[in-house]
């Protein structure tokens, strides 16, 4: 009897466990699991601001579960629903209702209904946020299908689609992109042969989308990727580095972003990141940015922080900014701050700035000040700017560099005037301009 | 026999376990699980991506309530999550699904201050554009709900201010407030600090006008000067959202009352009509207007949009208006928007001689002046002295001035029609001034232009010395 009870007890327990497992992990979903699409868009978006790692396993479980339910997701928006929303999108007189209708279309987007939804937004300007976001969302769920759809269209839809894919599945997107051999892939013929696009231009264009998507989900991965581009000698990388930096500035608190930048590997990306994040910090909370800049002492790259902080200050009060700069440790940072302050001052009140310069004795600090001053003054008075630049003393290399820089700006502003000056002063400005 | 009995018992329990599993799975998607997820949680500041994750999960599913609960509790977003964007409640009944698709979701508790802050933070700071949109749309849905309060509006504005919302978000929010809670939005005009009043009113007014046109008109008509002019434009946008015919009548009335900026207002109305009714609606609307200066202003706007999209069709469509001189500027508009300049030039040549063709010629030479100035100049010089030549020069100097202001001012002086010549010289001199201010000053002294023109050229008062 006892043994029999035990058996029943064990089975009862098993049944209870089965119930719990069914309840927790295998809910029968006529629920709108919304499609793998949405799950990929959002859940694989574990970028710089990832939630705790402990969640990742569970996210995967949700993904897996959702993937098995893609068929259910198809029922999320019927064709009629989509067309009704499309109608609302086109004919509602309320911009708010139009906006919400578009969002509902995005929410119901699946790989299967993407083309029908695209039909609803075809009237949008290809440069509009809606057009780009639709392709971004489609890319996130459709991957190559969404990207390659763009081969046959005239609108720039491949780039946002690749962005979306890179944001939802960075590694696969990178692998796909790296394996591209467009010249030998006939699916690119409509672009390369019919529309005569250059493969290199198309590749760089798509690369922009890839980096943007990586930046949205994992700025550090994007930084590594861009570094690889720069190291390979592709100068496009210098422009692309701004995407992950912008993503950090947008998504992080100013101090977090600035600290992130300072921890990057030394090089052009770090320089740019430090300048931009410090500038953002100074604009958002000047006092805190100033304190942070001071706390950096003589750290490597501190001049990248001092420059924008001083620049922001000098735009309001150049003399106080210069006073502050004079309290910093001597060296690059101090020179950088001085140049930034004089540059701002030259824009605000060139006469007062030149009076200040005239009162300085020959020194590296004065040279730095002249550098900043003439770089700005060239846009108002190029001749005077060049005269000032030529007065840099004790550092021929710096003098030549500053004069060349002023000359280039002069050529852009007033090619004839620059040419006339160059004729009288040969060897300073680059030829042929 | 005993073995058979054992087999029966185990079989029974096996089936029982399977049934329990299925039952569990069934309950797993039951309303119980939704309620479980929807249980309000305190919301505090979580990293933006964490917010994004939880918000997205809510949209995605109740496939795994436990996971959802875990994530929700970790991100403190649960209350925001299950409702998600546009109220998508996963696993909801079909009626709820319908509701969430076409209407503002009901059965929601109003968003708390903390939830508002989290959503706004996400809308501003997420690096994912889709997440930003979703979060902001959730705010907009709240504004559309019956339970929306003034306090919520203030909380949203405060969160947007501290979070650093962009201009587009401000415009959208203020519009939505004006359209959905006009009384408190109007009251806010008086309450809001002075430095924000103009921006707020400008954003909110079209929303208000879209639901309470007379109230909005009353507010604008009580204003004066430049403020009134600016707000009139915004008012017209909102009136068009309310009803295009109503807005058109209002603008016609303003014309009858001698409004000096009527062309500008008509242009604004045309833009708005095109935006809300599309190109076809815009064409129907403009063709239905009474002939005259107002229709001409509207035709110019519509032609611009049409040519930008379908230049050949726009050109054909425009020809029906060529007989009237006051419609001339739409022809130049079409040429400027036409990507294929050769096709545009051929079309201009085919037009009946008249003011419309002249305006189009001007536009053709505007393009040529910027691309192939020497060739363009030879063509112009070969023309007999005529109004056509003046128009060609007028366009030519506009194209040339960006690259060579000095030459542009010199050629502008060759125009024989005095009014056109002076206007062309000023236009060219503006570019010249950017390129070489000192030389422009020198040129101006002997240009023969009135001294007041210097302000138009340089943005500074003339120096009398």
Interface residues (C-beta under 8 A of the other chain):
Chain A: X7 X8 X11 X14 X15 X16 X18 X19 X20 X21 X22 X23 X24 X25 X26 X27 X28 X29 X30 X31 X32 X33 X34 X35 X38 X39 X41 X42 X43 X45 X46 X47 X48 X49 X50 X51 X52 X55 X58 X59 X61 X62 X65 X66 X69 X77 X81 X84 X85 X90 X91 X93 X94 X95 X96 X99 X100 X103 X104 X106 X107 X108 X123 X129 X132 X133 X136 X137 X140 X167 X215 X216 X217 X219 X247 X250 X251 X252 X284 X413 X414 X416 X417
Chain B: X9 X10 X13 X16 X17 X18 X19 X20 X21 X22 X23 X24 X25 X26 X27 X28 X29 X33 X47 X48 X49 X50 X52 X53 X54 X55 X56 X57 X59 X60 X61 X62 X63 X64 X65 X66 X67 X68 X70 X71 X74 X75 X84 X85 X86 X88 X90 X91 X92 X97 X101 X102 X125 X126 X127 X128 X129 X130 X131 X133 X134 X137 X140 X141 X143 X144 X164 X172 X175 X176 X179 X180 X207 X210 X240 X241 X242 X243 X276 X277 X278 X435 X436
